[in-house]
Amino acid sequence: MTVQQEIQELLKGRPKKFIYLDHAATTYVDSRVYEAMQPFFQVEFGNPGGFYELGKRAADAMQAARETVAGVLGCRAEEIIFTGSGTESDNMAVLGVARKRAKEGKHVIISAIEHHAVERPAEQLEKEGFEVTKVPVDKFGRIRVEDVKAALRDDTVLVSIMYANNEIGTIQPIYEIGTLLKDHKALFHTDACQAAGALDLNVEKLGVDLMTLNGSKIYGPKGVGVLYIRKGVEIQPLVFGGGQERGKRSGTENVANIVGMAKALSIAQAESETENARLKELRDKLIDGLTKIPKTILNGHPELRLPNNVNVSILDIEGEAFTLFLNEMGIYASTGSACTSTSLDPSHVILATGLPYECAHGSVRFSLGRKTTEEEIDYVLEVVPRVVSILRKISPLNLDADKVREKGQGDLKYI
């Protein structure tokens, strides 16, 4: 059978419904969240800054949302700032803290696998005269606490380490890093957008001074984020105007999205135990099936990973071509961070683990969600080996899997 015939045969099995496995990129809005948001579009549409009853009701709803978020994080309501996205929250934390504390020191620490929402602001700080140290990760994409300790300096003013990686799902030792920094003047920020609903977000237990969350990863609306700022921590605002959010983030508040964000976070944390257990079973089944495909490498930590994350590098294929084939078969997955999906650059996260360029380009992320079923996983495991077989027949690559598994030790061997 020719490759063309194989493709035609494969496409005959396309399902009528799509299988969505990109929940790390975004989620649908939960019906309970949608219902909670509805009144604030056409009925309770007042500006929270108004002194009349309609504005007061909007302000009360926003305060209730603030208290809900604070309850999940184990902090005070006044320590919660609402923003327009997780990206804005990350920017506010990194730029706001560093610029405010520039007279105390101009050194910032981040990890080598941070989301671009942290990495790009750090690069901007370098243009402003700051020094940025990127702490490396091990082969599983996990930070070593001793490396953070070694990077600390007297002039370090901020450490920003993500709670769990958006691409490979590896969970970082945030509590241990928080303990390390307890006696250091550096403030500690963590991007917890992927961790919400999966991990404990109690800021006191974790020892963080700032934490980023957003709505679109937890079945809430897009266009809303949260930044927890511990009482006493001062930042320089990014947006100036009417002085909303206690002067830290000006602009008329999006009450509907804020209410939706709080509702989504509340549901995610309340249902986390049962949902995480269900997702782990499906995740492990998918990992087991995919890694049976010859020359396939699991990216990320085998155990300390998010319950819904599966990221693999399938050698001798190109990630974009693979996801396009999956799309034709009704399977929606991604090659990495959704925020940079228009770029053909290889994943900086995969490269940071020591894998070569070819593996970074052949990496694919499947992220499961509330509607993911075992039947869908079975279908994926039926389709993927066939797609891989087709792509390998037309690929110029033929990598030595054993060499690649050594994570970049020595020259990459072609056979």
Residue, then its C-alpha position, 0 to 999 in steps of 0.5 A: m500500500t502506498v503512503q497516499q493509500e494509507i492516508q486515504e484509508l486513515l481518513k475513512g475513520r474520521p469521527k463525527k465529533f472532535i476530541y479536544l485534548d488541548h485544555a492547557a491552552t484553554t478550556y470551555v466555560d463551565s455552565r455554572v460559571y456562565e450562569a453566574m456571569q449572565p446578570f452582569f452583562q445586561v442587568e447588573f451592568g453598573n460601574p463598581g465605582g458608582f455611588y448609586e445602587l447599581g454601581k454598589r451592587a456591582a462593587d459588592a459582587m466584585q468584593a464577593a468574588r475577591e473573597t472567594v479567590a482569597g478563600v482558595l488561596g488562604c489570604r486576605a481579600e485585599e491581597i487579591i488584584f484582578t487583571g485582564s489575563g495571566t500574562e498581565s499578572d505575570n508582567m505586573a509581578v516581574l516588572g512591577v516588583a523589579r522596578k519598584r525595588a531597583k534601588e535595593g538591587k537589580h538582579v532577578i532569577i527565573s527558570a529556564i522553562e518559564h512561560h513567555a509571560v515571565e521570560r519576556p518581561a525579564e528580557q525587558l528588565e535586562k534592557e533596563g540594566f537588570e541582570v537576569t539569571k535563568v536557573p537550569v532544569d534537570k532532564f525531567g524539567r524540574i528545578r533543583v533548589e540548590d541551583v536557586k540557592a547558588a544563584l541568589r545574590d545580595d542584590t537579588v530582588l525577585v525570584s519567579i519560578m512557575y508552579a507547574n510547567n504549561e508544556i511538559g507538566t512538571i511540578q516544581p518544588i515551590y514550597e522548598i524554594g519558598t522555605l529557602l527564600k524565607d530569610h532572603k530579601a528577594l520576593f518570590h513569585t510563582d505563575a500558577c495558571q496551570a496549577a489551579g484546580a490540580l495543586d494546593l494554592n495556599v500561599e502561606k504554605l507555599g511561602v510565596d509573595l506573589m501568585t498568578l492565576n487566570g480564568s481560561k485554564i479552569y473553565g472560566p472566561k478568557g480575559v481575566g487574571v488574578l495577581y495575589i500580592r502579599k500585604g506589605v509588598e509594593i509594586q510599580p503599576l503598569v497601567f495608570g488611570g482611575g486608580q482601581e484595584r487599590g491603585k495597582r491596576s487602573g481601568t473599569e473592572n470587568v465585573a462579569n469576568i471577575v465573577g466568572m473567574a471566582k466561580a470557576l476557581s471555587i469549582a475547580q478546587a472543590e472538585s479537584e480530588t475526584e477529578n484529578a484521580r480520574l484524569k490521572e488514570l486516563r493520563d497514565k493510560l495515554i502515556d503507556g500507549l504512546t510510549k509503546i510506539p518505537k522511538t517515543i520519549l515522555n517529556g517531563h517528570p514521570e510522577l511529579r507532573l500535572p494529572n492532565n498532561v502528556n507530552v511526548s517527543i516522537l522521533d523522526i516526525e515533525g510536530e506541526a505535520f503530526t498535529l495537522f494529521l491529528n486535526e484531520m482525524g478529529i483530535y485537537a492537540s498542540t506542539g507546545s505553548a498555545c501562546t506561541s503556536t504561530s512560531l515555528d521555533p522549537s520549544h525552549v522548554i524541551l531544549a532546556t531538558g537537554l533534548p536536541y532540536e529534532c526532539a523539540h520539533g517532534s514534541v506534542r502535548f495532549s492535555l486532558g479535561r473534564k469531558t475527556t473519556e476513556e473511549e476518546i483515549d482509546y481512539v487516540l491510541e488507535v490513530v496515533p501509531r498509524v499517523v506516526s507510521i505514515l509520517r516516518k515513511i516520508s521523513p528524512l530523519n532516522l534518529d538513534a533513540d538510545k542516544v537521544r534518551e541520553k539527553g544530549q550526552g555526546d553527539l547525536k547519532y544518525i542511523 
